[in-house]
Amino acid sequence: MVWTNPDLEPIIKRSRDLIKEFFNETVTATIFVCTLQEMAEEVVKEMNQEHRSSWEQNYIRLVIPSLEGKYFNKKNEIWLVQHKGEKIHVVIHEMIHSFQVCRPNRENIIDYICYKLLNDSSFIKEGIINEWKEIEKNYGFKAILNNIRSNSDCEEF
C-alpha cells in the first residue's frame, strides 16, 4: 500500500515553489511513496486500461524496473519509488508531467527543464544538455517552458 512520507515535505515544497516560479502553475497532485512492485502493478494496470499496442506494452514492461517516479493522470497522483524516487529532480519531473499538454512521454525536454531549475547535471546525460542548450540558444528558455503547455510534440521547435 502506498504511503506519504513527512520527510519529503521540504522537497515537495521547494518543488512546488519552483514550478510556481517558472511556470506559474499550482501542482495539486497528491504525492505518495511506493515499492517498485507496487509501481509495476499500477503501471501494468494503467497500461491495460489504456489498451496499449503490444509493442508499447513490451516497452513499458522493459522500463518498469528503472522507474523512479510516475504521474498517474486519472488519479492526479505522483508515485515515487522508495529509495530511488525520493529526490527533488524526480519530484519536479513528475510535477511537470501533471500539467504537461504536449505529447506525453517526452522525457528529454522535462529532464532539461529540471536541470535548468536545479542547476544540477547529476541526473541527465551530457548529450541531452548539449542538444537542449543549442535549442535554448536558438529559441530561448521561455520557449522551452511554453512548449510544455502547447499542443505539440514537446521536443519539436
Buried (B, 14 or more C-beta within 10 A) or exposed (E): EBEEBEEBEEBBEBBBEBBEEBBEBEBEBEBBBBBBEBBBEBBBEBBEEEEBEEEEBEEBEEEBEEBBBBBBEEEEBBBBBBEBBBBBBBBBBBBBBBBBEBBEEBBBBBBBBBBBBBEEEEBBEEEBBEBBEEBBEEEEBEEBBBBBBBEBEBBEE
